[in-house]
Amino acid sequence: MKRLLPLYSGKFFLSFVLWYSTEKLFIRSIGIDNFGISLITIVLLVSCILTEIPSGIIADRWSRKGSMVLSGLFLGISSLVAGASDSIFMYSAAVVIWGFHDAFSSGTGTAMIYDALLEEQGHARNFNRALGLYEALGGVALILSNFLGGWIGGYSLLLTFNLTTIPIAISVICHLLYKDAKISREVADEKLIKHAKNTFKCVFKSKSLIWLMVVTMMVFCVQKINREAYQLWYIALSAPAIVFGIAGSSIEGLGGLGGSLVKYLGSKKVNIALSILLGLASVVLSLSADLWITIIAQVLIAVVSGALLFHFIAQIQHQLPSRYRVGSGSVITAVGRIILMPLIFIFGIISNQNVFAAGWMLVVLSISAVIVQLKLGE
């Protein structure tokens, strides 16, 4: 715990982003509609996809701690540029920078925990518990920051962007204080081209891992669409700004707290049951025009998709060698984002007419996740 404390603290402050809960309100305030929001999301995905695999290889070859520091710096710059935006072009630039932040942090903290456990204990049998705590701390930060951001946003949306730089600076310091595992630097002597080839080989080495990747991507898409678009339901229902903060704190935060449930997910039957629950919550989201029922459905989707996603990620980590852990994870995430791009585009077209009709996309993805899990072993 002493070894991981700076990493856990860094996760908390890196997740303490005040503007997440009111982002769509700000975007709409500068004249961008739902379809424009979907285009911005696609720009974000392109940025993440182009950066994801190179950033993973950089983390494996250079420094995972350094990658987390860069991630914090990119998030701070993105917050300032986004807050100063007055057009879709400037906001898109901010989103591109945010994509760098997301790519450099994606899977890096998870790999750092896994390797620290291997180095300290000689095994990682308690990885699910350590990962659950790590993600739960990020969830707590999201709950607090979204609630506070909703309150501050009621007075000034711009202030939520500027104040976010304070916790981000603290996260950079925390990550600088972390002692990175030596095992993660074994790959530095390997030639870059060989490293890249072996990274892809690790991902596609077995049929079971491929099916695990597929179901992970489906749950990932459900989670991402819910987190990117939940505010569109509130805009459609004319909810006040404070609701964005309260609901956002629950949706963003409890999705992270879903990580605390990972240690209880070991049965295929439980995972399938949760995927069915995900589909039922999506049906409610698509049919209900009541604000509070909508919020409950979105929170349920966030918690269940978060728990399932963290479980599948943990299963994938157990099948990856340490020297390619971040890079291989980045390949999987990049493929997931490529799949997500056309889904977001379609969602934007449908939601611009009726956001409730667009919710049926989550139902289809949830059902697909159930079908794929039937092909997985225990």
C-alpha positions as CSV (number, residue, x, y, z in Angstrom):
1,M,0.0,0.0,0.0
2,K,2.9,2.4,0.8
3,R,4.4,1.7,-2.6
4,L,1.1,2.2,-4.4
5,L,-0.1,5.3,-2.4
6,P,1.3,7.9,-4.9
7,L,-0.4,6.0,-7.7
8,Y,-3.7,5.8,-5.9
9,S,-3.5,9.5,-5.0
10,G,-2.6,10.4,-8.6
11,K,-5.6,8.5,-9.9
12,F,-7.9,10.5,-7.5
13,F,-6.6,13.9,-8.5
14,L,-6.4,13.0,-12.2
15,S,-10.1,12.1,-12.1
16,F,-11.1,15.3,-10.2
17,V,-12.3,17.2,-13.3
18,L,-14.9,19.8,-12.6
19,W,-16.2,20.4,-16.1
20,Y,-17.2,16.9,-17.0
21,S,-20.7,17.2,-15.6
22,T,-21.6,20.4,-17.5
23,E,-19.5,19.9,-20.7
24,K,-22.5,19.5,-23.0
25,L,-24.2,22.6,-21.5
26,F,-21.0,24.6,-22.3
27,I,-20.9,23.1,-25.9
28,R,-24.5,24.0,-26.5
29,S,-23.8,27.5,-25.1
30,I,-21.4,28.2,-27.9
31,G,-23.9,27.1,-30.6
32,I,-23.2,23.4,-31.2
33,D,-26.1,21.0,-31.6
34,N,-26.4,17.2,-30.9
35,F,-25.0,16.2,-34.3
36,G,-22.1,18.7,-33.8
37,I,-21.5,17.0,-30.4
38,S,-21.3,13.6,-32.1
39,L,-18.8,15.0,-34.6
40,I,-16.6,16.3,-31.7
41,T,-16.8,12.9,-30.1
42,I,-15.6,11.3,-33.4
43,V,-12.7,13.8,-33.5
44,L,-11.9,12.7,-29.9
45,L,-12.0,9.0,-30.9
46,V,-9.7,9.7,-33.9
47,S,-7.2,11.5,-31.7
48,C,-7.3,8.6,-29.2
49,I,-6.9,5.9,-31.9
50,L,-3.9,7.6,-33.5
51,T,-2.2,8.1,-30.2
52,E,-3.3,4.9,-28.4
53,I,-0.9,2.3,-29.7
54,P,2.2,4.6,-30.0
55,S,1.6,5.8,-26.4
56,G,1.3,2.3,-25.1
57,I,4.6,1.3,-26.8
58,I,6.2,4.5,-25.4
59,A,5.0,3.6,-21.9
60,D,6.5,0.1,-22.2
61,R,9.8,1.2,-23.6
62,W,10.3,4.5,-21.8
63,S,8.4,5.1,-18.6
64,R,4.9,4.3,-17.4
65,K,5.3,6.9,-14.7
66,G,6.4,9.4,-17.3
67,S,3.3,8.5,-19.5
68,M,1.0,9.3,-16.5
69,V,2.7,12.6,-16.0
70,L,2.3,13.5,-19.7
71,S,-1.4,12.4,-19.4
72,G,-1.9,15.0,-16.6
73,L,-0.2,17.8,-18.6
74,F,-2.4,17.1,-21.6
75,L,-5.5,17.1,-19.5
76,G,-4.5,20.5,-18.0
77,I,-3.8,22.1,-21.4
78,S,-7.1,20.6,-22.8
79,S,-9.1,22.1,-19.9
80,L,-7.7,25.6,-20.5
81,V,-8.2,25.4,-24.3
82,A,-11.8,24.0,-24.0
83,G,-12.8,26.8,-21.5
84,A,-11.5,29.4,-24.0
85,S,-13.4,27.9,-26.9
86,D,-16.0,29.9,-28.9
87,S,-16.4,27.6,-31.9
88,I,-16.6,23.9,-32.8
89,F,-13.1,24.2,-34.3
90,M,-11.4,25.4,-31.2
91,Y,-13.3,23.0,-29.0
92,S,-12.3,20.2,-31.4
93,A,-8.6,21.2,-30.8
94,A,-9.2,20.9,-27.1
95,V,-10.7,17.5,-27.6
96,V,-7.7,16.3,-29.6
97,I,-5.4,17.3,-26.7
98,W,-7.8,15.5,-24.3
99,G,-7.4,12.4,-26.6
100,F,-3.7,12.5,-25.9
101,H,-4.4,12.6,-22.2
102,D,-6.7,9.6,-22.5
103,A,-4.4,7.6,-24.7
104,F,-1.4,8.0,-22.4
105,S,-3.3,7.1,-19.3
106,S,-5.4,4.2,-20.9
107,G,-4.3,1.0,-19.3
108,T,-1.1,2.5,-17.9
109,G,-2.1,2.7,-14.3
110,T,-3.6,-0.8,-14.5
111,A,-0.2,-2.2,-15.8
112,M,1.7,-0.2,-13.2
113,I,-0.4,-1.9,-10.4
114,Y,0.0,-5.4,-11.9
115,D,3.8,-5.0,-12.2
116,A,4.2,-3.5,-8.7
117,L,2.4,-6.5,-7.3
118,L,4.6,-8.9,-9.2
119,E,7.8,-7.1,-8.0
120,E,6.7,-6.8,-4.4
121,Q,5.0,-10.2,-3.9
122,G,6.1,-12.4,-6.8
123,H,2.5,-12.9,-7.9
124,A,-0.6,-10.8,-8.8
125,R,-3.3,-13.0,-7.3
126,N,-4.8,-10.0,-5.5
127,F,-4.7,-7.8,-8.6
128,N,-8.6,-7.6,-8.9
129,R,-8.8,-6.2,-5.4
130,A,-6.0,-3.7,-6.0
131,L,-7.5,-2.6,-9.3
132,G,-10.9,-2.3,-7.7
133,L,-9.6,0.1,-5.1
134,Y,-7.7,2.1,-7.8
135,E,-10.8,2.5,-9.9
136,A,-13.0,3.2,-6.9
137,L,-10.8,6.1,-5.8
138,G,-11.2,7.5,-9.4
139,G,-15.0,7.0,-8.9
140,V,-15.0,8.9,-5.6
141,A,-13.1,11.8,-7.3
142,L,-15.6,11.9,-10.2
143,I,-18.6,11.9,-7.8
144,L,-17.2,14.9,-5.8
145,S,-15.9,16.8,-8.8
146,N,-19.1,16.4,-10.9
147,F,-21.3,17.5,-8.0
148,L,-19.0,20.4,-7.3
149,G,-18.8,21.2,-11.0
150,G,-22.5,21.3,-11.4
151,W,-22.8,23.7,-8.5
152,I,-20.0,26.0,-9.8
153,G,-21.4,25.7,-13.4
154,G,-24.6,27.2,-12.2
155,Y,-22.6,30.4,-11.7
156,S,-19.9,30.1,-14.3
157,L,-19.2,27.3,-16.8
158,L,-15.8,28.8,-17.6
159,L,-14.7,28.6,-14.0
160,T,-15.1,24.8,-14.0
161,F,-12.5,24.5,-16.8
162,N,-9.9,26.8,-15.1
163,L,-10.2,25.4,-11.6
164,T,-9.6,21.9,-12.9
165,T,-5.9,22.7,-13.4
166,I,-5.4,22.7,-9.6
167,P,-6.1,19.0,-8.9
168,I,-4.4,18.0,-12.2
169,A,-1.2,19.7,-11.0
170,I,-1.4,17.7,-7.8
171,S,-1.8,14.5,-9.8
172,V,1.4,15.2,-11.8
173,I,3.3,15.6,-8.5
174,C,1.9,12.3,-7.2
175,H,2.9,10.4,-10.3
176,L,6.4,11.9,-10.1
177,L,6.8,10.6,-6.6
178,Y,5.8,7.0,-7.6
179,K,8.5,4.4,-7.8
180,D,8.0,2.6,-11.1
181,A,8.5,-1.2,-11.3
182,K,11.9,-2.3,-12.8
183,I,10.2,-5.3,-14.5
184,S,8.4,-2.8,-16.8
185,R,11.7,-1.6,-18.3
186,E,12.9,-5.1,-19.5
187,V,11.6,-4.3,-23.0
188,A,13.8,-1.3,-23.5
189,D,16.6,-3.3,-25.1
190,E,14.3,-4.8,-27.7
191,K,14.3,-3.3,-31.2
192,L,11.3,-1.0,-31.8
193,I,10.0,-2.9,-34.9
194,K,10.2,-6.2,-33.2
195,H,8.5,-4.8,-30.1
196,A,5.6,-3.5,-32.2
197,K,5.2,-6.9,-33.9
198,N,5.3,-8.8,-30.6
199,T,2.8,-6.3,-29.1
200,F,0.2,-7.2,-31.8
201,K,1.1,-10.9,-31.6
202,C,0.2,-10.9,-27.9
203,V,-3.3,-9.6,-28.6
204,F,-4.2,-12.1,-31.3
205,K,-2.5,-15.1,-29.9
206,S,-5.6,-17.1,-28.9
207,K,-9.2,-17.6,-29.8
208,S,-10.3,-17.2,-26.1
209,L,-8.5,-13.8,-25.9
210,I,-10.1,-12.6,-29.1
211,W,-13.6,-13.4,-27.8
212,L,-12.7,-11.7,-24.5
213,M,-11.6,-8.7,-26.5
214,V,-14.9,-8.7,-28.4
215,V,-17.2,-8.7,-25.3
216,T,-14.9,-6.1,-23.7
217,M,-15.4,-3.8,-26.7
218,M,-19.2,-4.2,-26.6
219,V,-19.3,-3.3,-22.9
220,F,-16.8,-0.5,-23.6
221,C,-19.1,1.0,-26.3
222,V,-22.2,0.9,-24.0
223,Q,-20.2,2.6,-21.2
224,K,-18.7,5.2,-23.6
225,I,-22.0,6.1,-25.3
226,N,-23.7,6.4,-21.9
227,R,-21.0,8.6,-20.5
228,E,-20.6,10.8,-23.6
229,A,-24.3,11.3,-24.2
230,Y,-26.2,11.2,-20.8
231,Q,-26.4,15.0,-20.7
232,L,-28.4,15.0,-23.9
233,W,-31.3,13.4,-22.1
234,Y,-31.3,16.2,-19.5
235,I,-31.2,18.8,-22.2
236,A,-34.2,17.2,-23.9
237,L,-36.0,17.1,-20.6
238,S,-35.1,20.7,-19.8
239,A,-33.3,19.8,-16.5
240,P,-31.6,22.7,-14.5
241,A,-27.8,22.9,-14.3
242,I,-27.7,21.5,-10.8
243,V,-29.2,18.3,-12.0
244,F,-26.3,17.9,-14.4
245,G,-24.0,18.1,-11.5
246,I,-25.9,15.7,-9.2
247,A,-26.7,13.1,-11.9
248,G,-23.2,13.5,-13.5
249,S,-21.5,12.8,-10.1
250,S,-23.5,9.6,-9.9
251,I,-23.0,8.4,-13.5
252,E,-19.3,9.4,-13.8
253,G,-18.4,8.4,-10.3
254,L,-20.4,5.2,-9.7
255,G,-19.0,3.9,-13.0
256,G,-15.6,4.1,-11.4
257,L,-16.9,2.7,-8.2
258,G,-18.0,-0.3,-10.2
259,G,-14.4,-1.3,-9.9
260,S,-15.0,-2.2,-6.3
261,L,-17.3,-5.0,-7.5
262,V,-14.6,-6.7,-9.7
263,K,-13.6,-9.0,-6.9
264,Y,-17.1,-10.5,-6.8
265,L,-17.3,-11.2,-10.6
266,G,-15.8,-14.6,-11.2
267,S,-18.8,-16.5,-12.5
268,K,-19.9,-16.6,-16.2
269,K,-23.6,-16.8,-15.0
270,V,-23.2,-13.6,-12.9
271,N,-21.5,-11.8,-15.8
272,I,-24.3,-12.8,-18.2
273,A,-27.0,-11.8,-15.7
274,L,-25.3,-8.4,-15.3
275,S,-25.2,-8.0,-19.1
276,I,-29.0,-8.7,-19.3
277,L,-29.5,-6.1,-16.5
278,L,-27.5,-3.7,-18.7
279,G,-29.9,-4.4,-21.6
280,L,-33.0,-3.9,-19.4
281,A,-31.7,-0.6,-18.0
282,S,-31.1,0.5,-21.6
283,V,-34.7,-0.3,-22.5
284,V,-35.9,1.9,-19.6
285,L,-33.7,4.7,-20.8
286,S,-35.2,4.5,-24.3
287,L,-38.8,4.4,-23.1
288,S,-39.0,6.7,-20.1
289,A,-39.6,10.5,-20.3
290,D,-39.3,10.9,-16.5
291,L,-36.1,12.7,-15.4
292,W,-35.5,10.7,-12.3
293,I,-36.2,7.3,-13.9
294,T,-33.8,8.3,-16.7
295,I,-31.1,9.2,-14.2
296,I,-31.6,5.9,-12.3
297,A,-31.3,3.9,-15.6
298,Q,-28.1,5.8,-16.6
299,V,-26.6,5.2,-13.2
300,L,-27.4,1.5,-13.4
301,I,-25.8,1.3,-16.8
302,A,-22.7,3.2,-15.5
303,V,-22.2,0.9,-12.5
304,V,-22.9,-2.4,-14.3
305,S,-20.9,-1.6,-17.4
306,G,-18.0,-0.3,-15.2
307,A,-17.9,-3.5,-13.2
308,L,-18.1,-5.7,-16.2
309,L,-15.5,-3.7,-18.1
310,F,-13.0,-3.8,-15.2
311,H,-13.5,-7.5,-14.8
312,F,-12.9,-8.2,-18.5
313,I,-9.8,-5.9,-18.4
314,A,-8.5,-7.8,-15.4
315,Q,-9.0,-11.1,-17.3
316,I,-7.1,-9.7,-20.3
317,Q,-4.2,-8.5,-18.0
318,H,-3.7,-12.0,-16.7
319,Q,-3.1,-13.2,-20.3
320,L,-0.5,-10.5,-21.3
321,P,3.2,-10.6,-20.6
322,S,4.6,-7.7,-18.6
323,R,6.9,-6.3,-21.2
324,Y,4.0,-5.8,-23.7
325,R,1.3,-5.1,-21.1
326,V,0.5,-1.4,-21.9
327,G,1.1,-1.7,-25.6
328,S,-1.1,-4.8,-26.0
329,G,-3.8,-3.1,-23.9
330,S,-3.6,-0.1,-26.1
331,V,-4.1,-2.2,-29.2
332,I,-7.3,-3.6,-27.7
333,T,-8.6,-0.2,-26.7
334,A,-7.7,1.3,-30.1
335,V,-9.8,-1.4,-31.9
336,G,-12.7,-0.7,-29.5
337,R,-12.6,3.0,-30.4
338,I,-12.5,2.2,-34.1
339,I,-15.7,0.2,-33.6
340,L,-17.2,3.0,-31.5
341,M,-16.6,5.7,-34.2
342,P,-19.4,4.7,-36.6
343,L,-21.7,3.9,-33.6
344,I,-21.2,7.5,-32.3
345,F,-21.9,8.9,-35.8
346,I,-25.1,7.0,-36.1
347,F,-26.1,7.9,-32.5
348,G,-25.5,11.6,-33.4
349,I,-27.8,11.4,-36.4
350,I,-30.6,9.7,-34.5
351,S,-30.3,11.7,-31.3
352,N,-30.4,15.0,-33.2
353,Q,-34.0,13.9,-34.0
354,N,-34.9,12.0,-30.9
355,V,-32.3,11.1,-28.2
356,F,-34.7,8.4,-26.7
357,A,-34.8,6.5,-30.0
358,A,-30.9,6.6,-30.0
359,G,-31.0,4.8,-26.7
360,W,-32.0,1.5,-28.4
361,M,-28.4,1.3,-29.7
362,L,-27.4,0.4,-26.1
363,V,-30.0,-2.3,-26.0
364,V,-28.6,-3.9,-29.1
365,L,-25.0,-3.8,-27.8
366,S,-26.0,-5.3,-24.4
367,I,-27.8,-8.2,-26.1
368,S,-24.7,-8.7,-28.3
369,A,-22.5,-8.9,-25.2
370,V,-24.7,-11.6,-23.8
371,I,-24.4,-13.7,-27.0
372,V,-20.6,-13.3,-27.1
373,Q,-20.3,-14.4,-23.5
374,L,-22.0,-17.7,-24.3
375,K,-18.8,-18.5,-26.3
376,L,-16.5,-17.7,-23.4
377,G,-15.2,-20.2,-20.8
378,E,-15.5,-19.7,-17.1
